[in-house]
Amino acid sequence: MKHFLGFFLSALFVTTQGAGSNLESIKNPDSVIKVTETVTGDTVYLNQPNGMVSFVEAAKAAMPAVVHIKIRFKNTQDYGASGSGVIISEDGYIATNNHVVENASQIDVTLPDKRTFKAKLIGRDPNTDLALIKVDADYLPIVKLGNSDVLQVGEWVLAIGFPLSLNTTVTAGIVSAKARSIGIINRQDQGAQQPSGSSAVESFIQTDAAINPGNSGGALVNTNGELIGINSAIASQTGSYAGYAFAIPVNLAKKILDDLKAYGTVRRGVLGVSFPAPAVEDQYMVQHGMNPSNVKGVYITGVQPESAAAAAGLKEGDIIQNIDGIQLNSSTEFSERIARHRPGDRIRLGYLRNNQTGTVSATLSGEGEATVPAKTRQPLGEIHSKLGATFAPLSNEVKQRFSIVAGVEVTNVLKGGFFDQIGIPPGTIIAFINGQSISSPKDIDEALLSAQSGMIRIFAIAPDGSKVVFDFSLGT
């Protein structure tokens, strides 16, 4: 059965109530379980009388700072889309999603107290689906920023926003998972122009708090009313809530928003390694004779020449186990940790090589600094040999079956090639390479040749209709 991964826009279908109980004063204090959070030292009340959890104070703290964003596009008089935003500074800076404000000619912001402002776009980052806007106002209510690193699966959270253009709405749920990658960023389902490259960072907080179109850019808060995520996407077959929602962790958002405020763009540190995409990570391990349960970290499939990783001495086949002492459990965590750094930042990496552990320091470069010299660029034939696959245009029957208008079908997979190694079967449809829509085998050639300075990200549709995203490096 096919699943739909989509961004929220209340007026557009883009393929790309609070369960709080207004309890009276606690009459039996002994019935309340109280613990001290070991990292922050905060007191957390795990339950209220009668086994109920109260979200009232958290909602009161956060709701005033969650705003309704309405968008007008060029040559239109009516609002074309809407979403939500979170006030993060008293002088009017507001965090939201890139896809909420992308291509907007006018951004209007309405506060819960009904005040309305025209907003200025400060900057956007499609690679994390974050954007920063500003209104001309002072002494605005703000949401206190929390710590998404200490967030735990099973913890209660509230989603606050303006779904379906309703007034402020609060819903409750739990954290279902952390560090989720769903292959949604840098897709072009609606033909919107996205930047080429492979810098998309997906390490979502997954929650079952009910979220619908219009919630995009809204707040995900903990029971202390602290912001721990920016709501961004849902997994659904219809475009409406179906039990799975995803938020950008606030610890990543802090860095991106700080960059947008200071520079108008994101200054992202680059290590220069490639690794299997999350969707095929375990399969890759098995096909290379490894037990995924024994690989505690990120398996490196390639190191870019002249990159920070190469300078530090990292090699293909290394398993990066920690960054600055923080244990890594998945490649999505790895991507997020790197994305929190700027060019010039120095990080320490713990790795495993040939059953021996080691530690190196790496000074991150900037995007575009680590490139393959022209004299080492590979002929197209060599690239195709690495892929180990042949392609053909889609038939009308295939287009109708998968409800798509473009793509290229994998007709044959050669033993030992990259596609064979990661288990990509014949019949797979290549839809995008580095954000570029693929309509013919020639498009694949052009995308591969233009991307030889870095890692390649391919968005594909498997024969059963499921979506997969996988990465590889031409520099290995």
C-alpha positions as CSV (number, residue, x, y, z in Angstrom):
1,M,0.0,0.0,0.0
2,K,1.4,3.4,-1.0
3,H,2.0,6.0,1.7
4,F,2.0,9.7,1.2
5,L,4.6,12.0,2.7
6,G,3.6,15.6,2.4
7,F,4.2,19.1,3.6
8,F,1.4,21.1,5.1
9,L,-0.2,24.0,3.3
10,S,-3.8,24.7,4.3
11,A,-4.9,25.9,0.8
12,L,-2.9,23.4,-1.2
13,F,-2.5,19.6,-1.3
14,V,1.3,19.3,-1.7
15,T,2.7,15.9,-2.5
16,T,6.0,16.8,-1.6
17,Q,-7.9,18.9,20.5
18,G,-5.7,19.2,23.0
19,A,-6.2,16.4,25.5
20,G,-5.6,18.8,28.4
21,S,-7.7,18.4,31.5
22,N,-8.5,21.6,33.4
23,L,-7.9,20.0,36.8
24,E,-8.7,21.8,40.1
25,S,-6.0,22.3,42.7
26,I,-4.3,19.1,43.8
27,K,-6.0,17.9,47.0
28,N,-3.7,15.0,47.6
29,P,-0.1,16.0,46.9
30,D,1.1,12.5,47.7
31,S,-0.7,11.1,44.7
32,V,1.5,13.1,42.3
33,I,4.7,11.5,41.1
34,K,7.5,14.0,41.0
35,V,11.0,13.3,39.5
36,T,14.0,15.5,38.9
37,E,15.3,15.5,35.3
38,T,18.9,14.3,35.6
39,V,20.3,16.5,32.8
40,T,18.5,19.8,33.4
41,G,17.6,19.5,37.0
42,D,14.0,20.5,36.2
43,T,11.2,19.1,38.2
44,V,8.8,17.1,36.0
45,Y,5.4,16.0,37.2
46,L,4.7,12.6,35.6
47,N,1.0,12.4,36.5
48,Q,-1.8,14.2,38.2
49,P,-4.6,12.8,40.4
50,N,-6.8,10.1,38.8
51,G,-3.9,9.1,36.5
52,M,-4.3,12.1,34.3
53,V,-1.7,14.4,32.8
54,S,-2.4,18.2,32.8
55,F,-1.2,20.2,29.8
56,V,-2.9,23.4,30.9
57,E,0.2,25.3,32.1
58,A,2.3,24.2,29.1
59,A,-0.5,25.4,26.7
60,K,-0.8,28.7,28.5
61,A,2.9,29.3,28.3
62,A,3.3,28.6,24.6
63,M,0.0,29.5,22.9
64,P,0.5,33.3,23.0
65,A,3.7,33.0,20.9
66,V,2.4,30.8,18.1
67,V,1.2,32.8,15.2
68,H,-0.9,32.4,12.0
69,I,0.9,33.0,8.8
70,K,-0.9,33.8,5.6
71,I,0.8,34.0,2.2
72,R,0.1,35.8,-1.0
73,F,1.9,35.0,-4.3
74,K,2.6,37.2,-7.2
75,N,-0.3,38.3,-9.4
76,T,-2.9,37.1,-6.8
77,Q,-5.1,39.1,-4.6
78,D,-6.3,36.2,-2.3
79,Y,-4.2,34.3,0.2
80,G,-2.7,31.3,-1.5
81,A,-1.5,29.4,1.5
82,S,-1.2,29.5,5.2
83,G,0.7,28.0,8.1
84,S,2.0,28.7,11.6
85,G,5.0,30.3,13.2
86,V,6.7,30.6,16.5
87,I,7.9,33.9,18.0
88,I,11.4,33.3,19.3
89,S,12.4,36.9,20.3
90,E,10.6,39.8,21.8
91,D,11.5,42.1,19.0
92,G,9.6,40.1,16.4
93,Y,11.7,37.2,15.0
94,I,9.5,34.3,14.0
95,A,10.5,30.7,13.1
96,T,8.5,28.8,10.5
97,N,9.0,26.3,7.7
98,N,10.6,27.1,4.4
99,H,7.7,25.5,2.5
100,V,5.3,27.9,4.2
101,V,6.9,31.1,3.0
102,E,8.7,29.9,-0.2
103,N,7.8,32.0,-3.3
104,A,5.7,34.4,-1.2
105,S,5.3,37.9,-2.4
106,Q,3.6,39.0,0.8
107,I,3.6,37.5,4.3
108,D,1.0,38.5,6.9
109,V,1.2,37.4,10.5
110,T,-1.7,37.3,12.9
111,L,-1.1,36.9,16.7
112,P,-3.5,35.1,19.0
113,D,-4.5,38.5,20.3
114,K,-5.7,39.4,16.8
115,R,-2.9,41.9,16.0
116,T,-1.8,41.7,12.4
117,F,1.6,42.6,10.9
118,K,3.3,42.5,7.6
119,A,6.4,40.3,7.9
120,K,9.8,40.5,6.2
121,L,11.6,37.4,5.1
122,I,15.0,37.2,6.7
123,G,16.2,34.0,5.2
124,R,15.2,30.4,4.2
125,D,17.0,27.0,4.3
126,P,15.3,24.4,2.1
127,N,17.8,21.8,3.3
128,T,16.2,21.8,6.8
129,D,12.8,23.2,5.8
130,L,13.3,26.2,8.1
131,A,12.8,29.9,7.5
132,L,13.1,33.1,9.6
133,I,10.7,36.1,9.2
134,K,10.4,39.3,11.2
135,V,7.6,41.7,12.2
136,D,8.1,45.2,13.3
137,A,7.0,44.9,17.0
138,D,8.4,44.9,20.5
139,Y,7.7,43.1,23.8
140,L,6.1,40.2,22.0
141,P,5.4,36.9,23.9
142,I,8.0,34.2,23.2
143,V,8.3,30.5,23.6
144,K,11.2,29.4,25.9
145,L,13.6,27.1,24.0
146,G,14.0,23.6,25.3
147,N,16.6,20.9,24.8
148,S,15.6,18.3,22.1
149,D,18.6,16.1,23.0
150,V,17.1,15.1,26.3
151,L,13.7,14.5,24.8
152,Q,12.7,10.8,25.3
153,V,10.5,8.4,23.4
154,G,7.2,8.1,25.2
155,E,7.3,11.7,26.6
156,W,4.2,13.8,26.3
157,V,4.2,16.7,23.9
158,L,1.8,19.4,22.6
159,A,1.4,20.6,19.0
160,I,0.2,24.2,18.7
161,G,-0.7,25.8,15.5
162,F,-3.5,26.9,13.1
163,P,-4.6,23.7,11.3
164,L,-7.1,24.1,8.5
165,S,-7.1,27.9,9.2
166,L,-8.8,27.4,12.5
167,N,-7.9,29.6,15.5
168,T,-5.1,28.5,17.8
169,T,-5.4,24.8,18.3
170,V,-3.6,22.5,20.8
171,T,-3.3,18.8,20.4
172,A,-1.5,16.3,22.6
173,G,0.5,13.1,22.0
174,I,3.7,11.4,22.8
175,V,7.1,11.2,21.1
176,S,6.9,8.2,18.9
177,A,10.5,8.2,17.7
178,K,13.5,10.4,17.3
179,A,16.0,10.9,14.4
180,R,13.5,9.9,11.7
181,S,14.4,10.4,8.0
182,I,11.5,10.3,5.7
183,G,13.0,11.5,2.4
184,I,10.8,14.6,2.1
185,I,13.3,17.5,1.9
186,N,14.5,18.7,-1.4
187,R,11.7,17.1,-3.4
188,Q,10.1,19.0,-6.3
189,D,6.6,17.4,-6.5
190,Q,5.1,20.7,-7.5
191,G,7.8,21.9,-9.8
192,A,9.2,24.5,-7.3
193,Q,12.8,25.2,-7.8
194,Q,15.1,23.7,-5.2
195,P,18.8,24.1,-4.9
196,S,20.9,21.3,-6.2
197,G,23.2,19.5,-3.8
198,S,23.0,16.8,-1.1
199,S,22.8,18.9,2.1
200,A,19.3,17.9,3.1
201,V,19.2,17.2,6.8
202,E,16.4,15.1,8.2
203,S,16.4,14.0,11.8
204,F,12.8,14.5,12.7
205,I,11.0,14.0,16.0
206,Q,8.1,11.7,15.3
207,T,4.9,12.3,17.3
208,D,1.3,11.1,17.3
209,A,0.0,14.5,18.3
210,A,-2.8,15.3,15.7
211,I,-1.4,17.7,13.1
212,N,-3.1,18.8,9.9
213,P,-2.5,21.2,7.0
214,G,-1.8,24.6,8.5
215,N,0.2,23.3,11.4
216,S,3.4,23.7,9.5
217,G,5.9,26.0,11.3
218,G,4.0,25.6,14.6
219,A,5.3,24.7,18.0
220,L,6.0,21.3,19.4
221,V,6.4,21.8,23.2
222,N,7.1,19.6,26.2
223,T,4.9,19.6,29.3
224,N,7.0,22.5,30.7
225,G,5.8,24.6,27.8
226,E,9.3,24.7,26.2
227,L,9.8,24.5,22.5
228,I,11.4,21.2,21.5
229,G,10.5,21.2,17.8
230,I,9.1,23.0,14.7
231,N,6.2,21.0,13.2
232,S,7.0,20.3,9.5
233,A,5.5,17.2,7.9
234,I,3.0,14.4,8.1
235,A,2.8,10.8,6.7
236,S,-0.6,10.2,5.3
237,Q,-2.5,8.6,2.4
238,T,-4.9,11.5,2.1
239,G,-2.9,14.6,3.1
240,S,-4.7,14.9,6.5
241,Y,-3.6,13.5,9.8
242,A,-3.2,9.7,9.9
243,G,-1.2,9.2,13.1
244,Y,2.3,10.3,12.1
245,A,3.7,13.8,12.3
246,F,7.3,15.1,12.2
247,A,9.0,18.0,13.7
248,I,12.5,19.6,13.3
249,P,14.4,19.3,16.6
250,V,14.9,22.6,18.3
251,N,18.7,22.1,18.9
252,L,19.2,21.9,15.1
253,A,16.7,24.7,14.5
254,K,18.6,27.0,16.9
255,K,21.8,26.9,14.8
256,I,19.9,27.3,11.5
257,L,17.9,30.3,12.7
258,D,20.9,31.9,14.3
259,D,22.7,31.7,10.9
260,L,19.7,33.1,9.1
261,K,19.5,36.0,11.5
262,A,23.2,36.8,11.4
263,Y,24.0,36.1,7.7
264,G,20.7,35.7,5.9
265,T,21.8,32.2,4.8
266,V,23.1,29.1,6.5
267,R,26.8,28.5,7.0
268,R,27.1,24.7,7.1
269,G,30.1,22.8,8.1
270,V,31.0,19.9,5.9
271,L,32.9,16.7,6.9
272,G,33.0,15.2,3.4
273,V,31.9,11.6,3.9
274,S,29.1,9.5,2.4
275,F,27.1,6.7,4.0
276,P,24.1,4.6,3.2
277,A,20.8,6.3,3.3
278,P,18.6,5.5,6.4
279,A,16.1,3.6,4.3
280,V,18.7,1.0,3.1
281,E,21.3,1.2,5.9
282,D,20.6,-2.2,7.4
283,Q,20.3,-3.8,4.0
284,Y,23.6,-2.4,2.9
285,M,25.3,-3.8,6.0
286,V,23.9,-7.3,5.4
287,Q,25.0,-7.3,1.8
288,H,28.5,-6.4,2.9
289,G,28.6,-9.3,5.4
290,M,28.0,-7.2,8.5
291,N,25.4,-7.7,11.2
292,P,23.6,-4.3,11.6
293,S,23.2,-5.0,15.3
294,N,27.0,-5.0,15.7
295,V,27.5,-1.7,13.8
296,K,27.2,0.9,16.6
297,G,27.6,4.1,14.6
298,V,27.7,5.3,11.0
299,Y,29.4,3.1,8.3
300,I,31.4,5.3,5.9
301,T,31.1,4.3,2.2
302,G,33.3,7.1,0.8
303,V,35.6,10.0,1.7
304,Q,35.7,13.0,-0.5
305,P,39.2,14.0,-1.7
306,E,40.6,17.2,-0.1
307,S,37.8,17.2,2.5
308,A,37.9,17.6,6.3
309,A,37.5,13.9,6.7
310,A,40.3,13.1,4.3
311,A,42.6,15.5,6.1
312,A,41.7,13.9,9.4
313,G,42.7,10.5,8.0
314,L,39.2,8.9,7.9
315,K,38.8,6.1,5.4
316,E,36.1,4.2,3.5
317,G,34.9,1.3,5.8
318,D,35.4,3.3,9.0
319,I,32.5,3.3,11.5
320,I,32.1,6.7,13.1
321,Q,30.9,5.9,16.6
322,N,30.7,9.3,18.3
323,I,31.0,13.0,17.8
324,D,32.6,15.0,20.6
325,G,31.9,12.1,22.9
326,I,28.2,11.8,22.0
327,Q,27.3,8.2,20.9
328,L,25.8,7.9,17.5
329,N,23.0,5.4,16.9
330,S,22.0,6.3,13.3
331,S,23.1,8.2,10.2
332,T,20.3,10.7,10.8
333,E,21.8,11.6,14.2
334,F,25.2,11.9,12.5
335,S,23.8,14.3,9.9
336,E,22.1,16.4,12.5
337,R,25.2,16.7,14.7
338,I,27.3,17.8,11.8
339,A,24.6,20.3,10.6
340,R,24.8,22.1,14.0
341,H,28.4,23.2,13.2
342,R,29.8,26.0,11.0
343,P,32.8,26.0,8.7
344,G,36.0,26.2,10.8
345,D,34.5,24.3,13.7
346,R,36.7,21.6,15.1
347,I,35.1,18.3,16.1
348,R,36.4,15.1,17.6
349,L,35.4,11.8,16.0
350,G,35.6,8.4,17.6
351,Y,35.8,5.6,15.0
352,L,36.2,1.9,14.6
353,R,38.6,0.5,12.0
354,N,39.5,-3.2,11.7
355,N,38.1,-3.8,15.2
356,Q,40.4,-1.1,16.6
357,T,39.1,2.2,18.0
358,G,40.6,5.5,17.3
359,T,40.0,9.2,17.7
360,V,40.7,12.1,15.3
361,S,40.0,15.8,15.1
362,A,38.6,17.3,12.0
363,T,38.2,21.0,11.1
364,L,35.0,21.3,9.0
365,S,35.1,23.0,5.6
366,G,32.4,25.1,4.0
367,E,30.0,23.8,1.4
368,G,31.7,23.8,-2.0
369,E,35.2,24.0,-0.6
370,A,35.9,20.3,-1.0
371,T,35.8,19.6,-4.7
372,V,37.1,17.0,-7.0
373,P,39.9,18.5,-9.2
374,A,39.0,18.7,-12.8
375,K,41.9,16.4,-13.8
376,T,40.3,13.6,-11.6
377,R,36.8,13.9,-12.9
378,Q,35.5,10.6,-14.1
379,P,34.2,9.8,-17.6
380,L,30.5,9.1,-17.8
381,G,31.2,5.5,-18.6
382,E,33.1,5.0,-15.4
383,I,30.2,6.6,-13.4
384,H,27.7,4.2,-15.0
385,S,30.0,1.3,-14.2
386,K,30.0,2.4,-10.5
387,L,26.2,2.6,-10.6
388,G,25.9,-0.8,-12.3
389,A,22.4,-0.1,-13.8
390,T,20.7,0.7,-17.0
391,F,17.7,2.9,-17.5
392,A,14.7,3.4,-19.8
393,P,11.9,6.0,-20.1
394,L,8.7,5.3,-18.3
395,S,5.8,3.8,-20.1
396,N,2.3,5.4,-19.9
397,E,1.2,2.4,-18.0
398,V,3.8,2.8,-15.3
399,K,3.1,6.5,-15.0
400,Q,-0.6,5.8,-14.5
401,R,0.1,3.0,-12.0
402,F,2.2,5.3,-9.7
403,S,0.3,8.6,-10.5
404,I,3.5,10.3,-11.7
405,V,4.4,12.4,-14.8
406,A,8.1,11.9,-14.9
407,G,10.9,9.5,-13.9
408,V,13.2,6.8,-15.4
409,E,12.9,3.1,-14.8
410,V,15.8,0.9,-13.8
411,T,15.8,-1.9,-16.4
412,N,18.8,-3.9,-15.3
413,V,21.1,-4.1,-12.3
414,L,24.6,-5.5,-12.7
415,K,26.2,-7.6,-10.0
416,G,28.8,-5.8,-7.9
417,G,27.6,-2.3,-8.8
418,F,26.3,0.3,-6.4
419,F,22.6,-0.5,-7.1
420,D,23.3,-4.2,-6.5
421,Q,25.2,-3.5,-3.3
422,I,22.4,-1.6,-1.7
423,G,19.6,-3.8,-3.1
424,I,17.9,-1.5,-5.6
425,P,16.0,-3.9,-7.9
426,P,14.9,-3.6,-11.6
427,G,11.6,-1.8,-11.8
428,T,12.7,1.0,-9.4
429,I,11.8,4.5,-10.7
430,I,14.4,7.2,-10.4
431,A,12.4,10.4,-9.8
432,F,15.0,13.0,-8.6
433,I,18.8,13.3,-8.4
434,N,20.1,16.0,-6.1
435,G,16.7,17.7,-6.3
436,Q,16.6,17.7,-10.1
437,S,13.6,16.1,-11.7
438,I,14.5,13.1,-13.9
439,S,12.5,12.5,-17.1
440,S,15.0,10.6,-19.4
441,P,18.2,8.7,-19.2
442,K,19.9,11.8,-20.6
443,D,18.7,13.7,-17.5
444,I,20.5,11.1,-15.4
445,D,23.8,11.6,-17.3
446,E,23.6,15.4,-16.9
447,A,22.8,15.1,-13.2
448,L,25.7,12.7,-12.5
449,L,28.2,14.9,-14.5
450,S,27.1,18.1,-12.7
451,A,27.4,16.5,-9.3
452,Q,30.9,15.2,-9.4
453,S,32.1,17.6,-6.7
454,G,30.2,15.8,-4.0
455,M,27.7,13.2,-2.8
456,I,24.7,12.2,-4.9
457,R,21.3,11.8,-3.4
458,I,18.7,9.8,-5.4
459,F,15.0,9.9,-4.6
460,A,13.3,6.8,-6.0
461,I,10.1,4.8,-6.0
462,A,10.4,1.1,-5.4
463,P,8.4,-1.4,-7.4
464,D,5.9,-1.8,-4.5
465,G,5.3,2.0,-4.5
466,S,7.3,2.8,-1.4
467,K,9.7,5.8,-1.4
468,V,13.4,5.4,-0.8
469,V,16.3,7.9,-0.7
470,F,19.9,6.8,-1.0
471,D,23.3,8.5,-1.2
472,F,26.6,7.7,-2.7
473,S,29.8,9.5,-3.5
474,L,31.6,9.7,-6.9
475,G,34.8,10.6,-5.0
476,T,35.3,7.0,-3.7
